[in-house]
Every structure is written in C-alpha cells, then in structure tokens.
Amino acid sequence: MAEDVKALIEKINQEGVIAAEEKARDIENKARLAADDILKKAQNLASKILKDAKDEISRMQEKEKDLLKQAGRDLLLVLRQEINSMLNRLIDSQIREALGCDNLFKILSKVIQGACAAEKGEIIISLSKEDLKVLESGFLAKLKEETKKKIVLSAADDIRAGFLISYDGGKSQFDFSDKALAEYIGTFLKPKLKEILQV
C-alpha cells in the first residue's frame, strides 16, 4: 500500500508537472502573442511618427522655400524702389545743377529768341524766388535788350529750379520747371531701368 501511495504521489506530481508545464507553455504563448502585438503596435506607431515627422519636415521645407521666394521678391521690390529713388534724386540734382543761374539766363535767352518774332504779347516767366532775385539784379535788363521783348518775371512757390514761360500773357505756358523736366527724363529712363532690373 505504501507503494500505491508512492505511485499515486508520483502520478499526481507528474500530472502537476505536466499541468504546470502546459500552463507555463500557455502563459509563454500568451506572453509571446502579447509581445508580438505590442511590438506590432510599437512598429505601427513608430512608422506613423516617422511618416508624420517626414510630412512635417516636407511642409516646413516648402514653407521655407515659399518664405525665401517671398523674401527675394520683397528684397527685389525694395531694391527697385531704392534704385528708382536714387535715380530721381540724381535727376533732380543734375537738373538743378543744369538750371543754375548762369545756364538759366542762357536757356531763357535762347528760348525767347527762338519764339516767333511775330508774337507781340507779353512774355511771363515764373521761377523760384532765388532765381527771380538773381535775374532781376542784372540779367533781366540784358535779356530784354537781347530779345527786344516785354518780359515780366514772377515768383512761383512750387518751382525750385527751372521756369514756366508764357508767350501770350499767361493764357498758356510751357513748363521747364525741375519737376516737369525730372518727370520727362524719368519717363524716358525708368522703362530702361526696369528692363535692366528684370534681366
């Protein structure tokens, strides 16, 4: 009977070991499946994070390219504006220099002498206050003598250099002021400058 008990204990032990081994295998399989599932989820998450990061980098690169293009366009616009401003200042400076008192007297003399001799009307010349003072102080008498015309000088606040001249007593006038000449020269030069800047 002791052997029967011993055999029974051995059988119970073997069955317990077998059951434990089966349970361990079952736990191991479940753990392996759970680990595979966790690994798969982690790989999917890593792939999604990587794809999202690549998409974000691509969006940022496109945005940077667009910003660089816009900055380039803005810089070009500012550069064009500055060059146009420099051109305007240069034109104004050169016109004022060319229309200094000595040259102004010569130009007025030629313009008045070139006017039709049959015109008997009064010639009205509008110029800056400074130029008016200089011309009245000596040049006017010489101009009248040279041209044999009745010449009236008047000051114009909006003229810094140059003059307006009327051969019909003020009914019509020719504009040789610094503003008009700068506009005329700018109209000629700015398309050329624009063409150069677009190359």
C-alpha positions as CSV (number, residue, x, y, z in Angstrom):
1,M,0.0,0.0,0.0
2,A,2.9,2.3,0.6
3,E,3.9,1.7,-2.9
4,D,0.4,2.6,-4.1
5,V,0.6,5.8,-2.2
6,K,4.0,6.4,-3.6
7,A,2.9,5.7,-7.1
8,L,-0.2,7.9,-6.6
9,I,2.0,10.7,-5.3
10,E,4.3,10.3,-8.2
11,K,1.4,10.3,-10.7
12,I,0.0,13.4,-9.0
13,N,3.4,15.0,-9.2
14,Q,3.8,14.1,-12.9
15,E,0.3,15.3,-13.6
16,G,1.0,18.5,-11.7
17,V,4.3,18.9,-13.5
18,I,2.6,18.3,-16.9
19,A,-0.2,20.7,-16.0
20,A,2.3,23.2,-14.8
21,E,4.3,22.8,-18.0
22,E,1.2,23.2,-20.1
23,K,0.2,26.2,-18.1
24,A,3.7,27.6,-18.5
25,R,3.6,26.9,-22.2
26,D,0.1,28.6,-22.4
27,I,1.4,31.6,-20.4
28,E,4.5,31.7,-22.6
29,N,2.4,31.6,-25.8
30,K,0.1,34.3,-24.5
31,A,3.1,36.4,-23.5
32,R,4.7,35.8,-26.9
33,L,1.4,36.8,-28.6
34,A,1.1,39.8,-26.3
35,A,4.7,40.8,-27.0
36,D,4.2,40.3,-30.8
37,D,1.0,42.5,-30.6
38,I,2.9,45.2,-28.5
39,L,5.8,45.0,-31.0
40,K,3.5,45.4,-34.0
41,K,1.7,48.3,-32.3
42,A,5.0,49.9,-31.5
43,Q,6.2,49.4,-35.1
44,N,3.0,50.9,-36.4
45,L,3.3,53.8,-34.0
46,A,6.9,54.3,-34.9
47,S,6.0,54.2,-38.7
48,K,3.2,56.8,-38.1
49,I,5.5,59.0,-36.1
50,L,8.2,58.8,-38.8
51,K,5.7,59.5,-41.6
52,D,4.2,62.4,-39.6
53,A,7.8,63.8,-39.0
54,K,8.7,63.4,-42.7
55,D,5.4,65.2,-43.7
56,E,6.1,68.0,-41.2
57,I,9.7,68.3,-42.5
58,S,8.4,68.4,-46.0
59,R,5.8,71.1,-45.1
60,M,8.4,73.1,-43.3
61,Q,10.8,72.9,-46.2
62,E,8.0,74.1,-48.6
63,K,7.2,76.9,-46.2
64,E,10.8,77.9,-46.0
65,K,11.1,77.8,-49.8
66,D,8.0,80.0,-50.1
67,L,9.3,82.4,-47.4
68,L,12.7,82.6,-49.2
69,K,10.9,83.3,-52.5
70,Q,8.8,86.0,-50.9
71,A,11.8,87.5,-49.1
72,G,13.6,87.5,-52.5
73,R,10.7,89.2,-54.2
74,D,10.4,91.7,-51.3
75,L,14.2,92.4,-51.5
76,L,13.9,93.0,-55.2
77,L,11.0,95.4,-54.8
78,V,12.8,97.3,-52.1
79,L,16.0,97.4,-54.3
80,R,14.0,98.6,-57.3
81,Q,12.3,101.3,-55.1
82,E,15.7,102.4,-53.8
83,I,17.2,102.5,-57.2
84,N,14.2,104.5,-58.5
85,S,14.6,106.9,-55.6
86,M,18.4,107.2,-56.3
87,L,17.6,107.8,-60.0
88,N,15.0,110.5,-59.0
89,R,17.5,112.2,-56.7
90,L,20.2,112.1,-59.3
91,I,17.9,113.5,-62.0
92,D,16.7,116.3,-59.6
93,S,20.3,117.1,-58.6
94,Q,21.5,117.2,-62.2
95,I,18.5,119.3,-63.3
96,R,19.0,121.8,-60.5
97,E,22.7,122.0,-61.4
98,A,21.9,122.4,-65.1
99,L,19.3,125.1,-64.3
100,G,21.7,127.2,-62.2
101,C,21.5,131.0,-62.7
102,D,24.2,131.2,-65.5
103,N,22.7,128.4,-67.5
104,L,19.1,129.7,-66.8
105,F,20.0,133.0,-68.3
106,K,21.4,131.3,-71.5
107,I,18.4,129.0,-71.8
108,L,15.9,131.8,-71.3
109,S,17.7,133.9,-73.9
110,K,17.6,131.1,-76.5
111,V,14.0,130.2,-75.7
112,I,12.8,133.8,-76.0
113,Q,14.8,134.5,-79.1
114,G,13.6,131.3,-80.7
115,A,10.0,132.3,-80.1
116,C,8.1,133.5,-83.1
117,A,9.2,137.1,-83.9
118,A,5.6,138.0,-84.9
119,E,4.4,137.4,-81.3
120,K,3.8,140.8,-79.7
121,G,2.4,139.5,-76.4
122,E,4.0,140.0,-73.1
123,I,6.3,137.1,-72.0
124,I,5.7,136.0,-68.5
125,I,8.4,133.9,-66.8
126,S,7.7,132.2,-63.5
127,L,10.6,130.9,-61.4
128,S,11.8,130.4,-57.9
129,K,12.2,133.4,-55.6
130,E,16.0,132.9,-55.5
131,D,16.4,132.8,-59.3
132,L,14.0,135.7,-59.6
133,K,16.2,137.9,-57.4
134,V,19.3,137.0,-59.4
135,L,17.6,137.6,-62.8
136,E,16.1,140.9,-61.6
137,S,19.5,142.1,-60.3
138,G,21.0,142.4,-63.8
139,F,20.1,139.6,-66.1
140,L,16.6,140.9,-66.8
141,A,17.7,144.2,-68.4
142,K,20.3,142.3,-70.5
143,L,17.6,139.7,-71.5
144,K,15.1,142.5,-72.5
145,E,17.8,144.2,-74.5
146,E,18.9,141.0,-76.3
147,T,15.4,139.8,-77.1
148,K,13.6,143.2,-77.6
149,K,10.5,141.7,-75.9
150,K,8.4,142.8,-72.9
151,I,9.4,140.3,-70.2
152,V,7.7,140.0,-66.8
153,L,9.2,137.9,-64.1
154,S,7.1,136.4,-61.3
155,A,7.9,134.1,-58.3
156,A,6.4,130.7,-58.1
157,D,6.5,128.9,-54.7
158,D,6.3,125.4,-56.3
159,I,9.3,125.8,-58.5
160,R,12.7,125.1,-57.0
161,A,14.6,125.3,-60.3
162,G,13.8,126.0,-63.9
163,F,10.9,128.1,-65.1
164,L,7.4,128.3,-66.7
165,I,7.2,130.6,-69.7
166,S,4.1,132.1,-71.4
167,Y,4.2,134.0,-74.7
168,D,0.6,135.0,-74.7
169,G,0.3,136.9,-71.4
170,G,-0.4,133.8,-69.2
171,K,-3.1,132.2,-71.3
172,S,-0.9,129.2,-72.0
173,Q,2.6,128.2,-70.8
174,F,5.5,125.9,-71.4
175,D,6.7,124.0,-68.3
176,F,10.5,123.8,-67.9
177,S,10.4,123.5,-64.2
178,D,12.6,121.0,-62.3
179,K,9.5,118.8,-61.6
180,A,8.4,118.7,-65.3
181,L,11.9,118.0,-66.6
182,A,12.5,115.3,-63.9
183,E,9.2,113.7,-64.9
184,Y,10.0,113.8,-68.6
185,I,13.5,112.4,-68.1
186,G,12.2,109.8,-65.6
187,T,9.6,108.7,-68.1
188,F,12.4,108.1,-70.6
189,L,14.8,106.4,-68.1
190,K,12.6,104.4,-65.9
191,P,11.5,101.9,-68.6
192,K,15.1,101.3,-69.4
193,L,16.0,100.9,-65.7
194,K,13.1,98.5,-65.3
195,E,14.3,96.5,-68.3
196,I,17.8,96.3,-66.8
197,L,16.5,95.2,-63.4
198,Q,14.3,92.4,-64.8
199,V,17.3,90.7,-66.5
